[in-house]
Amino acid sequence: MDVRQPAAVIEEVERFYGTADADIQLFDERQAQVEEALFGSPPLASALVVEDETGDIVGLAAYSFLWPSAGSAHSLFLKELYVRDTLRRQGIGVRLMNELREFAAARPGCSRLEWMTDRVNANARTFYRSLGFEEDNEKIVCRIGTGTA
């Protein structure tokens, strides 16, 4: 995979979430981080992509496995699901979610597929509910920065 494409998509994701231009990471830095995350030893994450007929990435699902999950099992954690704005509502997100669900179900010891979405992202919440997924209102996300990028 040419890491320039996922690096460009990640910039779109940042802009989607409202990151200011001044805070957008330089492309070369972002490209190096994508390379390390997906192809480092060991890789930090995996990604499913959907390409159009020209080979451009139009959808991306970045995920990792978390352990432990239920008992000693593990879970597939979807960190980011993104479909390019002009191609939404054409089945790309559904395809990615179905592939992730099948991948998790086929992996021995994987007990579930989980992810988070922003409470204010009504479109994402409606999309996930339309696929039959339920929201878990019992979890609270805690986060603290490490001081490094």
Secondary structure, DSSP 8 states (H G I E B T S, - for coil): --THHHHHHHHHHHHHTT--GGGS--HHHHHHHHHHHHHSSS-S-EEEEEE-TTS-EEEEEEEEEES-SSTT-EEEEEEEEEE-GGGTTSSHHHHHHHHHHHHHHHSTTEEEEEE---TT-HHHHHHHHHTT----TT--------S--
